[in-house]
Amino acid sequence: MTVSKKIVLRFPPTLVDQPIVYRLVKDYNLSFNILKASVTPKEEGLLVLELTGKEKDYQKGINFLSHLKIKIQPLSKDVTRDEDKCTHCGVCVAVCPTQAFVLEPKTRRVKFYKDRCIACELCIKICPPRAMELHF
């Protein structure tokens, strides 16, 4: 069975210069899509990836990352919408490249699909009431 998951990786400074993504591809047969990266020499690194591959290979790759002491978490836990702040104005619908926001025709409310989000941050920058938050 093939899986595709979006994850956030936090690297300690000692691993920033290591070929970790290469190892995921070469040793664990995983394909990747880098959604966001912030890697600076001698500082903590941040990488948002979509990893795809056979489920057993994916688990072996995750175990490899864990063994290296890389912090791993699902992306969906990091992107949130404050429902109290959201006015359902729909501005986010127009800018989202993955259609993570959908305007419900009957209710005129904006539905947020976290699993479609790639953390591009366009919604965060444009949201008038600042209801969207990204936590890494």
Secondary structure, DSSP 8 states (H G I E B T S, - for coil): -EEEEEEEEEE-GGGTTS-HHHHHHHHH--EEEEEEEE--TTS-EEEEEEEEEEHHHHHHHHHHHHHTT-EEEEGGGTEEE-TTT-----HHHHH-TT--EEE-TTT--EEE-GGG-----HHHHH-TT--EEE--
